[in-house]
């Protein structure tokens, strides 16, 4: 309930931003306040919708540039994001 998800589409890739807001902070400003607690999350299931012609070449997380395992099921790519502290970008590279 405190993670914001947004999708940016670029040529040949999709970027999914995961932003972990501090607990107890209202989400209307987007700014963090000192002294608020961010609860780290692990093993987040994420599905990204693909167009009919799109095929995934690689999925990686921006913080480490490590590739992560994915499964492409029809019009979806499914991944498990290993960790989310404050902000992570999941990069879906298309073939």
N, CA, C and O atoms as a CHARMM CRD file, in Angstrom:
* protein
*
  380
    1    1 UNK  N      0.80600  -1.20800   0.00000 PROA 1      0.00000
    2    1 UNK  CA     0.00000   0.00000   0.00000 PROA 1      0.00000
    3    1 UNK  C      0.84400   1.26500   0.00000 PROA 1      0.00000
    4    1 UNK  O      0.29800   2.35600  -0.16400 PROA 1      0.00000
    5    2 UNK  N      2.16100   1.15700   0.17900 PROA 2      0.00000
    6    2 UNK  CA     3.00400   2.34400   0.19000 PROA 2      0.00000
    7    2 UNK  C      4.05600   2.32800  -0.91500 PROA 2      0.00000
    8    2 UNK  O      5.03900   3.06600  -0.84100 PROA 2      0.00000
    9    3 UNK  N      3.86200   1.49100  -1.94500 PROA 3      0.00000
   10    3 UNK  CA     4.77500   1.44400  -3.08200 PROA 3      0.00000
   11    3 UNK  C      4.05100   1.99200  -4.30300 PROA 3      0.00000
   12    3 UNK  O      2.96300   1.53400  -4.65200 PROA 3      0.00000
   13    4 UNK  N      4.66500   2.97400  -4.94500 PROA 4      0.00000
   14    4 UNK  CA     4.12300   3.54900  -6.17400 PROA 4      0.00000
   15    4 UNK  C      4.80400   2.86800  -7.35100 PROA 4      0.00000
   16    4 UNK  O      6.01200   2.63600  -7.32800 PROA 4      0.00000
   17    5 UNK  N      4.02300   2.54900  -8.38200 PROA 5      0.00000
   18    5 UNK  CA     4.53900   1.88500  -9.57700 PROA 5      0.00000
   19    5 UNK  C      4.18900   2.74000 -10.78100 PROA 5      0.00000
   20    5 UNK  O      3.03900   3.14500 -10.95000 PROA 5      0.00000
   21    6 UNK  N      5.18700   3.01600 -11.62300 PROA 6      0.00000
   22    6 UNK  CA     4.90500   3.74400 -12.86000 PROA 6      0.00000
   23    6 UNK  C      5.68800   3.11300 -14.00000 PROA 6      0.00000
   24    6 UNK  O      6.77900   2.57800 -13.80500 PROA 6      0.00000
   25    7 UNK  N      5.11100   3.18600 -15.18800 PROA 7      0.00000
   26    7 UNK  CA     5.69400   2.57100 -16.38200 PROA 7      0.00000
   27    7 UNK  C      6.07800   3.64600 -17.37700 PROA 7      0.00000
   28    7 UNK  O      5.26000   4.49800 -17.72400 PROA 7      0.00000
   29    8 UNK  N      7.31800   3.61100 -17.83800 PROA 8      0.00000
   30    8 UNK  CA     7.79100   4.47200 -18.92400 PROA 8      0.00000
   31    8 UNK  C      8.12900   3.56600 -20.08900 PROA 8      0.00000
   32    8 UNK  O      8.82500   2.56600 -19.91700 PROA 8      0.00000
   33    9 UNK  N      7.64300   3.90400 -21.27100 PROA 9      0.00000
   34    9 UNK  CA     7.90900   3.10500 -22.46100 PROA 9      0.00000
   35    9 UNK  C      8.86100   3.88300 -23.35900 PROA 9      0.00000
   36    9 UNK  O      8.60500   5.03600 -23.70700 PROA 9      0.00000
   37   10 UNK  N      9.95400   3.24000 -23.72400 PROA 10     0.00000
   38   10 UNK  CA    10.93900   3.79800 -24.64000 PROA 10     0.00000
   39   10 UNK  C     11.08900   2.82900 -25.80700 PROA 10     0.00000
   40   10 UNK  O     10.64100   1.68600 -25.71900 PROA 10     0.00000
   41   11 UNK  N     11.70600   3.26200 -26.88800 PROA 11     0.00000
   42   11 UNK  CA    11.91800   2.32400 -27.99500 PROA 11     0.00000
   43   11 UNK  C     12.70300   1.09300 -27.53000 PROA 11     0.00000
   44   11 UNK  O     13.80200   1.21300 -26.98900 PROA 11     0.00000
   45   12 UNK  N     12.13200  -0.06900 -27.74700 PROA 12     0.00000
   46   12 UNK  CA    12.74800  -1.36700 -27.46300 PROA 12     0.00000
   47   12 UNK  C     12.95800  -1.67400 -25.98800 PROA 12     0.00000
   48   12 UNK  O     13.70800  -2.59000 -25.65100 PROA 12     0.00000
   49   13 UNK  N     12.30500  -0.91900 -25.10100 PROA 13     0.00000
   50   13 UNK  CA    12.36400  -1.27200 -23.68800 PROA 13     0.00000
   51   13 UNK  C     11.24400  -0.60100 -22.90700 PROA 13     0.00000
   52   13 UNK  O     10.65400   0.39300 -23.33300 PROA 13     0.00000
   53   14 UNK  N     10.97600  -1.19000 -21.74200 PROA 14     0.00000
   54   14 UNK  CA     9.99800  -0.64900 -20.80200 PROA 14     0.00000
   55   14 UNK  C     10.69200  -0.50700 -19.45500 PROA 14     0.00000
   56   14 UNK  O     11.43800  -1.39100 -19.03400 PROA 14     0.00000
   57   15 UNK  N     10.44300   0.60400 -18.78800 PROA 15     0.00000
   58   15 UNK  CA    11.04300   0.88200 -17.49200 PROA 15     0.00000
   59   15 UNK  C      9.93700   0.94000 -16.45300 PROA 15     0.00000
   60   15 UNK  O      9.01500   1.74700 -16.56400 PROA 15     0.00000
   61   16 UNK  N     10.02800   0.09300 -15.45300 PROA 16     0.00000
   62   16 UNK  CA     9.05100   0.08900 -14.37200 PROA 16     0.00000
   63   16 UNK  C      9.73200   0.65500 -13.12600 PROA 16     0.00000
   64   16 UNK  O     10.65800   0.05600 -12.58000 PROA 16     0.00000
   65   17 UNK  N      9.25200   1.82300 -12.69000 PROA 17     0.00000
   66   17 UNK  CA     9.79100   2.46300 -11.48900 PROA 17     0.00000
   67   17 UNK  C      8.98000   1.99500 -10.28900 PROA 17     0.00000
   68   17 UNK  O      7.75200   2.07200 -10.28600 PROA 17     0.00000
   69   18 UNK  N      9.67500   1.51200  -9.28000 PROA 18     0.00000
   70   18 UNK  CA     9.06100   1.13900  -8.00900 PROA 18     0.00000
   71   18 UNK  C      9.59800   2.11300  -6.96600 PROA 18     0.00000
   72   18 UNK  O     10.80500   2.17700  -6.73700 PROA 18     0.00000
   73   19 UNK  N      8.71200   2.86400  -6.34000 PROA 19     0.00000
   74   19 UNK  CA     9.11700   3.85400  -5.34300 PROA 19     0.00000
   75   19 UNK  C      8.47800   3.47600  -4.01700 PROA 19     0.00000
   76   19 UNK  O      7.25600   3.41700  -3.88800 PROA 19     0.00000
   77   20 UNK  N      9.33100   3.22500  -3.04000 PROA 20     0.00000
   78   20 UNK  CA     8.90100   2.79600  -1.72100 PROA 20     0.00000
   79   20 UNK  C      8.80200   4.03300  -0.82000 PROA 20     0.00000
   80   20 UNK  O      9.81800   4.57800  -0.38800 PROA 20     0.00000
   81   21 UNK  N      7.58100   4.46300  -0.54600 PROA 21     0.00000
   82   21 UNK  CA     7.37600   5.64700   0.27700 PROA 21     0.00000
   83   21 UNK  C      7.49400   5.30600   1.75500 PROA 21     0.00000
   84   21 UNK  O      7.18500   4.18700   2.16300 PROA 21     0.00000
   85   22 UNK  N      7.93800   6.26200   2.55600 PROA 22     0.00000
   86   22 UNK  CA     8.01500   6.03900   3.99700 PROA 22     0.00000
   87   22 UNK  C      6.64500   5.72900   4.58400 PROA 22     0.00000
   88   22 UNK  O      5.62900   6.27300   4.15100 PROA 22     0.00000
   89   23 UNK  N      6.63600   4.86000   5.55800 PROA 23     0.00000
   90   23 UNK  CA     5.39800   4.50900   6.25000 PROA 23     0.00000
   91   23 UNK  C      4.87600   5.75100   6.97900 PROA 23     0.00000
   92   23 UNK  O      5.65200   6.49200   7.58300 PROA 23     0.00000
   93   24 UNK  N      3.58300   5.97100   6.91900 PROA 24     0.00000
   94   24 UNK  CA     2.97700   7.07800   7.63000 PROA 24     0.00000
   95   24 UNK  C      3.00100   8.39200   6.89800 PROA 24     0.00000
   96   24 UNK  O      2.53700   9.39800   7.43500 PROA 24     0.00000
   97   25 UNK  N      3.53000   8.42000   5.68300 PROA 25     0.00000
   98   25 UNK  CA     3.57400   9.65300   4.90400 PROA 25     0.00000
   99   25 UNK  C      2.47000   9.62900   3.86400 PROA 25     0.00000
  100   25 UNK  O      2.25800   8.61100   3.20500 PROA 25     0.00000
  101   26 UNK  N      1.76700  10.74300   3.71000 PROA 26     0.00000
  102   26 UNK  CA     0.76100  10.81900   2.66200 PROA 26     0.00000
  103   26 UNK  C      1.45000  10.83800   1.30600 PROA 26     0.00000
  104   26 UNK  O      2.53300  11.40800   1.16600 PROA 26     0.00000
  105   27 UNK  N      0.82800  10.21800   0.30500 PROA 27     0.00000
  106   27 UNK  CA     1.46700  10.02600  -0.99100 PROA 27     0.00000
  107   27 UNK  C      1.20900  11.14400  -1.98300 PROA 27     0.00000
  108   27 UNK  O      1.55700  10.99800  -3.15500 PROA 27     0.00000
  109   28 UNK  N      0.61400  12.25600  -1.56800 PROA 28     0.00000
  110   28 UNK  CA     0.22200  13.27000  -2.53500 PROA 28     0.00000
  111   28 UNK  C      1.34000  14.21800  -2.94500 PROA 28     0.00000
  112   28 UNK  O      1.16300  14.96000  -3.91200 PROA 28     0.00000
  113   29 UNK  N      2.48900  14.23300  -2.25800 PROA 29     0.00000
  114   29 UNK  CA     3.53000  15.18800  -2.60400 PROA 29     0.00000
  115   29 UNK  C      4.71000  14.55800  -3.32800 PROA 29     0.00000
  116   29 UNK  O      5.36200  15.21700  -4.13900 PROA 29     0.00000
  117   30 UNK  N      4.98800  13.30900  -3.04800 PROA 30     0.00000
  118   30 UNK  CA     6.14600  12.66900  -3.65400 PROA 30     0.00000
  119   30 UNK  C      7.45400  12.98500  -2.96900 PROA 30     0.00000
  120   30 UNK  O      8.49400  12.48700  -3.40100 PROA 30     0.00000
  121   31 UNK  N      7.45400  13.78600  -1.92500 PROA 31     0.00000
  122   31 UNK  CA     8.68900  14.14800  -1.23400 PROA 31     0.00000
  123   31 UNK  C      8.80400  13.38300   0.07500 PROA 31     0.00000
  124   31 UNK  O      7.81600  13.15700   0.77400 PROA 31     0.00000
  125   32 UNK  N     10.01900  12.99400   0.38400 PROA 32     0.00000
  126   32 UNK  CA    10.26800  12.28200   1.63100 PROA 32     0.00000
  127   32 UNK  C     10.61400  13.28000   2.73100 PROA 32     0.00000
  128   32 UNK  O     11.17500  14.34300   2.46600 PROA 32     0.00000
  129   33 UNK  N     10.27700  12.93000   3.95300 PROA 33     0.00000
  130   33 UNK  CA    10.59700  13.76200   5.10800 PROA 33     0.00000
  131   33 UNK  C     11.57900  13.00300   5.99400 PROA 33     0.00000
  132   33 UNK  O     11.44900  11.79700   6.20100 PROA 33     0.00000
  133   34 UNK  N     12.54500  13.72200   6.50400 PROA 34     0.00000
  134   34 UNK  CA    13.53400  13.10000   7.39400 PROA 34     0.00000
  135   34 UNK  C     12.83600  12.49700   8.59700 PROA 34     0.00000
  136   34 UNK  O     11.86400  13.05300   9.10700 PROA 34     0.00000
  137   35 UNK  N     13.33800  11.35300   9.05000 PROA 35     0.00000
  138   35 UNK  CA    12.79800  10.72300  10.23500 PROA 35     0.00000
  139   35 UNK  C     11.67300   9.74300   9.96100 PROA 35     0.00000
  140   35 UNK  O     11.20700   9.08600  10.89200 PROA 35     0.00000
  141   36 UNK  N     11.21600   9.61600   8.72300 PROA 36     0.00000
  142   36 UNK  CA    10.16900   8.65500   8.39500 PROA 36     0.00000
  143   36 UNK  C     10.82900   7.30900   8.09600 PROA 36     0.00000
  144   36 UNK  O     11.99500   7.25900   7.70400 PROA 36     0.00000
  145   37 UNK  N     10.09300   6.23800   8.27900 PROA 37     0.00000
  146   37 UNK  CA    10.64700   4.90500   8.15000 PROA 37     0.00000
  147   37 UNK  C     10.29900   4.28900   6.80200 PROA 37     0.00000
  148   37 UNK  O      9.12700   4.19700   6.43700 PROA 37     0.00000
  149   38 UNK  N     11.32000   3.86900   6.06700 PROA 38     0.00000
  150   38 UNK  CA    11.12300   3.10600   4.84300 PROA 38     0.00000
  151   38 UNK  C     11.24400   1.63600   5.21200 PROA 38     0.00000
  152   38 UNK  O     12.22900   1.21700   5.82100 PROA 38     0.00000
  153   39 UNK  N     10.24500   0.86500   4.84400 PROA 39     0.00000
  154   39 UNK  CA    10.25700  -0.56400   5.13100 PROA 39     0.00000
  155   39 UNK  C     10.77600  -1.28000   3.88700 PROA 39     0.00000
  156   39 UNK  O     10.07700  -1.32100   2.87500 PROA 39     0.00000
  157   40 UNK  N     11.99200  -1.85100   3.93600 PROA 40     0.00000
  158   40 UNK  CA    12.52600  -2.57300   2.78000 PROA 40     0.00000
  159   40 UNK  C     11.64000  -3.77100   2.44400 PROA 40     0.00000
  160   40 UNK  O     11.10400  -4.43600   3.33100 PROA 40     0.00000
  161   41 UNK  N     11.50100  -4.02700   1.15700 PROA 41     0.00000
  162   41 UNK  CA    10.68400  -5.14900   0.68700 PROA 41     0.00000
  163   41 UNK  C     11.56100  -6.12300  -0.08000 PROA 41     0.00000
  164   41 UNK  O     12.58300  -5.74000  -0.64800 PROA 41     0.00000
  165   42 UNK  N     11.15700  -7.37500  -0.09200 PROA 42     0.00000
  166   42 UNK  CA    11.90900  -8.41700  -0.78800 PROA 42     0.00000
  167   42 UNK  C     10.95600  -9.25900  -1.62200 PROA 42     0.00000
  168   42 UNK  O      9.78600  -9.42800  -1.27700 PROA 42     0.00000
  169   43 UNK  N     11.48000  -9.78500  -2.73100 PROA 43     0.00000
  170   43 UNK  CA    10.76900 -10.75200  -3.58000 PROA 43     0.00000
  171   43 UNK  C      9.38600 -10.25400  -4.00400 PROA 43     0.00000
  172   43 UNK  O      8.36300 -10.85400  -3.67400 PROA 43     0.00000
  173   44 UNK  N      9.38400  -9.15500  -4.73700 PROA 44     0.00000
  174   44 UNK  CA     8.14600  -8.53100  -5.20200 PROA 44     0.00000
  175   44 UNK  C      7.76500  -9.11900  -6.55800 PROA 44     0.00000
  176   44 UNK  O      8.53700  -9.02700  -7.51200 PROA 44     0.00000
  177   45 UNK  N      6.59200  -9.71900  -6.64600 PROA 45     0.00000
  178   45 UNK  CA     6.08800 -10.24800  -7.92100 PROA 45     0.00000
  179   45 UNK  C      5.61400  -9.08000  -8.77600 PROA 45     0.00000
  180   45 UNK  O      4.85800  -8.22500  -8.31500 PROA 45     0.00000
  181   46 UNK  N      6.06900  -9.05400 -10.03300 PROA 46     0.00000
  182   46 UNK  CA     5.72800  -7.96800 -10.95000 PROA 46     0.00000
  183   46 UNK  C      5.37700  -8.55400 -12.30900 PROA 46     0.00000
  184   46 UNK  O      6.08200  -9.42100 -12.82500 PROA 46     0.00000
  185   47 UNK  N      4.27500  -8.07100 -12.88400 PROA 47     0.00000
  186   47 UNK  CA     3.88100  -8.45900 -14.24800 PROA 47     0.00000
  187   47 UNK  C      3.77500  -7.20300 -15.08900 PROA 47     0.00000
  188   47 UNK  O      3.22700  -6.19100 -14.65300 PROA 47     0.00000
  189   48 UNK  N      4.30900  -7.28200 -16.30900 PROA 48     0.00000
  190   48 UNK  CA     4.28000  -6.14700 -17.22600 PROA 48     0.00000
  191   48 UNK  C      3.59600  -6.60400 -18.50900 PROA 48     0.00000
  192   48 UNK  O      3.95600  -7.63100 -19.08400 PROA 48     0.00000
  193   49 UNK  N      2.60400  -5.82800 -18.95100 PROA 49     0.00000
  194   49 UNK  CA     1.84900  -6.14000 -20.16300 PROA 49     0.00000
  195   49 UNK  C      2.69700  -5.83300 -21.39200 PROA 49     0.00000
  196   49 UNK  O      3.36000  -4.79900 -21.46600 PROA 49     0.00000
  197   50 UNK  N      2.66300  -6.74800 -22.34700 PROA 50     0.00000
  198   50 UNK  CA     3.39200  -6.58500 -23.60000 PROA 50     0.00000
  199   50 UNK  C      2.41800  -6.48000 -24.75600 PROA 50     0.00000
  200   50 UNK  O      1.30700  -7.00700 -24.69100 PROA 50     0.00000
  201   51 UNK  N      2.82900  -5.81000 -25.79800 PROA 51     0.00000
  202   51 UNK  CA     2.04400  -5.78800 -27.03600 PROA 51     0.00000
  203   51 UNK  C      2.18100  -7.14900 -27.70700 PROA 51     0.00000
  204   51 UNK  O      3.10600  -7.90500 -27.41200 PROA 51     0.00000
  205   52 UNK  N      1.26800  -7.45200 -28.59900 PROA 52     0.00000
  206   52 UNK  CA     1.22700  -8.77600 -29.23100 PROA 52     0.00000
  207   52 UNK  C      2.54600  -9.15500 -29.90100 PROA 52     0.00000
  208   52 UNK  O      2.92900 -10.32400 -29.87600 PROA 52     0.00000
  209   53 UNK  N      3.23300  -8.21400 -30.48700 PROA 53     0.00000
  210   53 UNK  CA     4.46700  -8.50400 -31.23700 PROA 53     0.00000
  211   53 UNK  C      5.73700  -8.44500 -30.38400 PROA 53     0.00000
  212   53 UNK  O      6.81500  -8.78700 -30.87000 PROA 53     0.00000
  213   54 UNK  N      5.63100  -8.02300 -29.13300 PROA 54     0.00000
  214   54 UNK  CA     6.82400  -7.82700 -28.31200 PROA 54     0.00000
  215   54 UNK  C      7.32100  -9.12600 -27.68600 PROA 54     0.00000
  216   54 UNK  O      6.53900  -9.93900 -27.19400 PROA 54     0.00000
  217   55 UNK  N      8.62800  -9.29900 -27.71600 PROA 55     0.00000
  218   55 UNK  CA     9.29700 -10.42400 -27.07500 PROA 55     0.00000
  219   55 UNK  C     10.40500  -9.86200 -26.20500 PROA 55     0.00000
  220   55 UNK  O     11.07600  -8.90400 -26.58900 PROA 55     0.00000
  221   56 UNK  N     10.59900 -10.45100 -25.04300 PROA 56     0.00000
  222   56 UNK  CA    11.57600  -9.95800 -24.07100 PROA 56     0.00000
  223   56 UNK  C     12.93100 -10.61400 -24.32200 PROA 56     0.00000
  224   56 UNK  O     13.03100 -11.82800 -24.49500 PROA 56     0.00000
  225   57 UNK  N     13.96500  -9.78300 -24.33600 PROA 57     0.00000
  226   57 UNK  CA    15.34100 -10.26300 -24.48600 PROA 57     0.00000
  227   57 UNK  C     16.01600 -10.43500 -23.13100 PROA 57     0.00000
  228   57 UNK  O     16.73100 -11.40800 -22.89300 PROA 57     0.00000
  229   58 UNK  N     15.77000  -9.45600 -22.23600 PROA 58     0.00000
  230   58 UNK  CA    16.42000  -9.46900 -20.92200 PROA 58     0.00000
  231   58 UNK  C     15.62300  -8.58800 -19.96700 PROA 58     0.00000
  232   58 UNK  O     14.97200  -7.62800 -20.37800 PROA 58     0.00000
  233   59 UNK  N     15.69000  -8.93600 -18.68200 PROA 59     0.00000
  234   59 UNK  CA    15.15200  -8.08200 -17.62600 PROA 59     0.00000
  235   59 UNK  C     16.25400  -7.89800 -16.59500 PROA 59     0.00000
  236   59 UNK  O     16.91100  -8.85900 -16.19800 PROA 59     0.00000
  237   60 UNK  N     16.45000  -6.66000 -16.16400 PROA 60     0.00000
  238   60 UNK  CA    17.46800  -6.39600 -15.14700 PROA 60     0.00000
  239   60 UNK  C     16.99400  -5.27300 -14.22600 PROA 60     0.00000
  240   60 UNK  O     16.06600  -4.53200 -14.55000 PROA 60     0.00000
  241   61 UNK  N     17.64900  -5.16700 -13.07800 PROA 61     0.00000
  242   61 UNK  CA    17.36700  -4.08900 -12.14300 PROA 61     0.00000
  243   61 UNK  C     18.46000  -3.03500 -12.27500 PROA 61     0.00000
  244   61 UNK  O     19.64000  -3.36500 -12.39700 PROA 61     0.00000
  245   62 UNK  N     18.06200  -1.77600 -12.25000 PROA 62     0.00000
  246   62 UNK  CA    18.99900  -0.68200 -12.50400 PROA 62     0.00000
  247   62 UNK  C     20.00800  -0.49200 -11.37800 PROA 62     0.00000
  248   62 UNK  O     21.14400  -0.09500 -11.63700 PROA 62     0.00000
  249   63 UNK  N     19.62300  -0.76400 -10.14700 PROA 63     0.00000
  250   63 UNK  CA    20.52100  -0.49600  -9.01900 PROA 63     0.00000
  251   63 UNK  C     21.83000  -1.26900  -9.11200 PROA 63     0.00000
  252   63 UNK  O     22.88600  -0.75600  -8.74300 PROA 63     0.00000
  253   64 UNK  N     21.76200  -2.49100  -9.60100 PROA 64     0.00000
  254   64 UNK  CA    22.96900  -3.32300  -9.68800 PROA 64     0.00000
  255   64 UNK  C     23.31500  -3.69600 -11.13000 PROA 64     0.00000
  256   64 UNK  O     24.40100  -4.21100 -11.39800 PROA 64     0.00000
  257   65 UNK  N     22.39100  -3.43600 -12.05300 PROA 65     0.00000
  258   65 UNK  CA    22.51800  -3.86100 -13.45100 PROA 65     0.00000
  259   65 UNK  C     22.51300  -5.38300 -13.58800 PROA 65     0.00000
  260   65 UNK  O     22.85900  -5.90700 -14.64700 PROA 65     0.00000
  261   66 UNK  N     22.12600  -6.09300 -12.53800 PROA 66     0.00000
  262   66 UNK  CA    22.04100  -7.55300 -12.60000 PROA 66     0.00000
  263   66 UNK  C     20.80100  -7.98900 -13.36200 PROA 66     0.00000
  264   66 UNK  O     19.72100  -7.42100 -13.19400 PROA 66     0.00000
  265   67 UNK  N     20.96900  -9.00100 -14.20000 PROA 67     0.00000
  266   67 UNK  CA    19.82600  -9.60700 -14.87800 PROA 67     0.00000
  267   67 UNK  C     19.02500 -10.40500 -13.86100 PROA 67     0.00000
  268   67 UNK  O     19.58000 -10.97500 -12.92200 PROA 67     0.00000
  269   68 UNK  N     17.71000 -10.43800 -14.06300 PROA 68     0.00000
  270   68 UNK  CA    16.85400 -11.26000 -13.21600 PROA 68     0.00000
  271   68 UNK  C     16.03800 -12.18700 -14.10800 PROA 68     0.00000
  272   68 UNK  O     15.74400 -11.87300 -15.26200 PROA 68     0.00000
  273   69 UNK  N     15.68600 -13.31700 -13.55300 PROA 69     0.00000
  274   69 UNK  CA    14.93400 -14.32300 -14.30300 PROA 69     0.00000
  275   69 UNK  C     13.55300 -13.78100 -14.64700 PROA 69     0.00000
  276   69 UNK  O     12.95000 -13.02900 -13.88100 PROA 69     0.00000
  277   70 UNK  N     13.06500 -14.18300 -15.82400 PROA 70     0.00000
  278   70 UNK  CA    11.72700 -13.78000 -16.23600 PROA 70     0.00000
  279   70 UNK  C     11.05300 -14.93000 -16.95600 PROA 70     0.00000
  280   70 UNK  O     11.70400 -15.84500 -17.46000 PROA 70     0.00000
  281   71 UNK  N      9.73400 -14.86000 -16.99000 PROA 71     0.00000
  282   71 UNK  CA     8.92700 -15.80000 -17.74900 PROA 71     0.00000
  283   71 UNK  C      7.99100 -14.96700 -18.60100 PROA 71     0.00000
  284   71 UNK  O      7.28300 -14.09700 -18.09400 PROA 71     0.00000
  285   72 UNK  N      7.98900 -15.23700 -19.90400 PROA 72     0.00000
  286   72 UNK  CA     7.05400 -14.55300 -20.78300 PROA 72     0.00000
  287   72 UNK  C      5.87700 -15.47900 -21.03600 PROA 72     0.00000
  288   72 UNK  O      6.02400 -16.55400 -21.61800 PROA 72     0.00000
  289   73 UNK  N      4.70600 -15.04300 -20.58700 PROA 73     0.00000
  290   73 UNK  CA     3.48200 -15.82100 -20.72100 PROA 73     0.00000
  291   73 UNK  C      2.50300 -15.02700 -21.57200 PROA 73     0.00000
  292   73 UNK  O      1.88700 -14.07300 -21.09600 PROA 73     0.00000
  293   74 UNK  N      2.36300 -15.42400 -22.83400 PROA 74     0.00000
  294   74 UNK  CA     1.48500 -14.73000 -23.77000 PROA 74     0.00000
  295   74 UNK  C      1.81200 -13.24000 -23.79400 PROA 74     0.00000
  296   74 UNK  O      2.89500 -12.85700 -24.23800 PROA 74     0.00000
  297   75 UNK  N      0.90000 -12.39900 -23.32800 PROA 75     0.00000
  298   75 UNK  CA     1.08600 -10.95200 -23.40500 PROA 75     0.00000
  299   75 UNK  C      1.66700 -10.35800 -22.12200 PROA 75     0.00000
  300   75 UNK  O      1.53700  -9.15700 -21.88600 PROA 75     0.00000
  301   76 UNK  N      2.30100 -11.17900 -21.29900 PROA 76     0.00000
  302   76 UNK  CA     2.85500 -10.70100 -20.03800 PROA 76     0.00000
  303   76 UNK  C      4.28100 -11.18800 -19.85100 PROA 76     0.00000
  304   76 UNK  O      4.63700 -12.27900 -20.29500 PROA 76     0.00000
  305   77 UNK  N      5.09300 -10.37300 -19.19300 PROA 77     0.00000
  306   77 UNK  CA     6.37900 -10.82800 -18.68900 PROA 77     0.00000
  307   77 UNK  C      6.28000 -10.77300 -17.16600 PROA 77     0.00000
  308   77 UNK  O      5.85400  -9.77100 -16.59100 PROA 77     0.00000
  309   78 UNK  N      6.68100 -11.86700 -16.53000 PROA 78     0.00000
  310   78 UNK  CA     6.57500 -11.99600 -15.07300 PROA 78     0.00000
  311   78 UNK  C      7.97100 -12.11600 -14.48000 PROA 78     0.00000
  312   78 UNK  O      8.79200 -12.90200 -14.95400 PROA 78     0.00000
  313   79 UNK  N      8.23200 -11.33000 -13.43800 PROA 79     0.00000
  314   79 UNK  CA     9.52600 -11.36000 -12.76000 PROA 79     0.00000
  315   79 UNK  C      9.31000 -11.26100 -11.25800 PROA 79     0.00000
  316   79 UNK  O      8.23000 -10.90700 -10.78700 PROA 79     0.00000
  317   80 UNK  N     10.36100 -11.58200 -10.52100 PROA 80     0.00000
  318   80 UNK  CA    10.38700 -11.33300  -9.08700 PROA 80     0.00000
  319   80 UNK  C     11.52700 -10.36400  -8.82200 PROA 80     0.00000
  320   80 UNK  O     12.69500 -10.68400  -9.04500 PROA 80     0.00000
  321   81 UNK  N     11.18000  -9.18200  -8.34500 PROA 81     0.00000
  322   81 UNK  CA    12.18400  -8.16200  -8.01800 PROA 81     0.00000
  323   81 UNK  C     12.78000  -8.54600  -6.66600 PROA 81     0.00000
  324   81 UNK  O     12.05900  -8.63900  -5.67300 PROA 81     0.00000
  325   82 UNK  N     14.09400  -8.77100  -6.62500 PROA 82     0.00000
  326   82 UNK  CA    14.69800  -9.29800  -5.40200 PROA 82     0.00000
  327   82 UNK  C     14.60100  -8.36700  -4.19500 PROA 82     0.00000
  328   82 UNK  O     14.42100  -8.84100  -3.07300 PROA 82     0.00000
  329   83 UNK  N     14.71400  -7.04900  -4.40100 PROA 83     0.00000
  330   83 UNK  CA    14.71400  -6.13100  -3.26100 PROA 83     0.00000
  331   83 UNK  C     14.26600  -4.74400  -3.68700 PROA 83     0.00000
  332   83 UNK  O     14.50600  -4.31200  -4.81500 PROA 83     0.00000
  333   84 UNK  N     13.61200  -4.05700  -2.76000 PROA 84     0.00000
  334   84 UNK  CA    13.23000  -2.65700  -2.96100 PROA 84     0.00000
  335   84 UNK  C     13.48000  -1.92800  -1.65000 PROA 84     0.00000
  336   84 UNK  O     12.79900  -2.15900  -0.65100 PROA 84     0.00000
  337   85 UNK  N     14.46400  -1.05000  -1.67300 PROA 85     0.00000
  338   85 UNK  CA    14.69200  -0.20000  -0.51100 PROA 85     0.00000
  339   85 UNK  C     13.87800   1.07800  -0.71100 PROA 85     0.00000
  340   85 UNK  O     12.73200   1.14300  -0.26600 PROA 85     0.00000
  341   86 UNK  N     14.44400   2.10200  -1.37500 PROA 86     0.00000
  342   86 UNK  CA    13.65800   3.31400  -1.60600 PROA 86     0.00000
  343   86 UNK  C     13.18300   3.43100  -3.05400 PROA 86     0.00000
  344   86 UNK  O     12.05400   3.85900  -3.29500 PROA 86     0.00000
  345   87 UNK  N     14.02400   3.06000  -4.02000 PROA 87     0.00000
  346   87 UNK  CA    13.66000   3.20800  -5.43300 PROA 87     0.00000
  347   87 UNK  C     14.38500   2.14800  -6.24900 PROA 87     0.00000
  348   87 UNK  O     15.57000   1.88900  -6.04000 PROA 87     0.00000
  349   88 UNK  N     13.67600   1.55400  -7.15700 PROA 88     0.00000
  350   88 UNK  CA    14.28600   0.58800  -8.08200 PROA 88     0.00000
  351   88 UNK  C     13.63200   0.77200  -9.43900 PROA 88     0.00000
  352   88 UNK  O     12.46500   1.14800  -9.54100 PROA 88     0.00000
  353   89 UNK  N     14.40400   0.50000 -10.47400 PROA 89     0.00000
  354   89 UNK  CA    13.89000   0.51900 -11.83900 PROA 89     0.00000
  355   89 UNK  C     14.09500  -0.87800 -12.40900 PROA 89     0.00000
  356   89 UNK  O     15.21100  -1.39800 -12.41800 PROA 89     0.00000
  357   90 UNK  N     13.01900  -1.47500 -12.88000 PROA 90     0.00000
  358   90 UNK  CA    13.08200  -2.77000 -13.57400 PROA 90     0.00000
  359   90 UNK  C     13.10900  -2.45100 -15.05400 PROA 90     0.00000
  360   90 UNK  O     12.19100  -1.82400 -15.58300 PROA 90     0.00000
  361   91 UNK  N     14.16800  -2.88700 -15.72000 PROA 91     0.00000
  362   91 UNK  CA    14.35600  -2.59300 -17.14800 PROA 91     0.00000
  363   91 UNK  C     14.02200  -3.84200 -17.94200 PROA 91     0.00000
  364   91 UNK  O     14.66700  -4.87900 -17.79500 PROA 91     0.00000
  365   92 UNK  N     13.01400  -3.73000 -18.78000 PROA 92     0.00000
  366   92 UNK  CA    12.58800  -4.83700 -19.64100 PROA 92     0.00000
  367   92 UNK  C     13.08800  -4.51400 -21.04800 PROA 92     0.00000
  368   92 UNK  O     12.53600  -3.65500 -21.73500 PROA 92     0.00000
  369   93 UNK  N     14.14300  -5.21800 -21.46300 PROA 93     0.00000
  370   93 UNK  CA    14.72100  -5.01700 -22.80000 PROA 93     0.00000
  371   93 UNK  C     13.97700  -5.91800 -23.78400 PROA 93     0.00000
  372   93 UNK  O     13.83100  -7.11800 -23.55100 PROA 93     0.00000
  373   94 UNK  N     13.50900  -5.32800 -24.88400 PROA 94     0.00000
  374   94 UNK  CA    12.75200  -6.08500 -25.88200 PROA 94     0.00000
  375   94 UNK  C     13.65600  -6.54100 -27.01700 PROA 94     0.00000
  376   94 UNK  O     14.62900  -5.86900 -27.36100 PROA 94     0.00000
  377   95 UNK  N     13.32500  -7.68500 -27.58900 PROA 95     0.00000
  378   95 UNK  CA    14.12000  -8.24000 -28.70200 PROA 95     0.00000
  379   95 UNK  C     13.84100  -7.44200 -29.96700 PROA 95     0.00000
  380   95 UNK  O     14.40400  -7.73800 -31.02100 PROA 95     0.00000
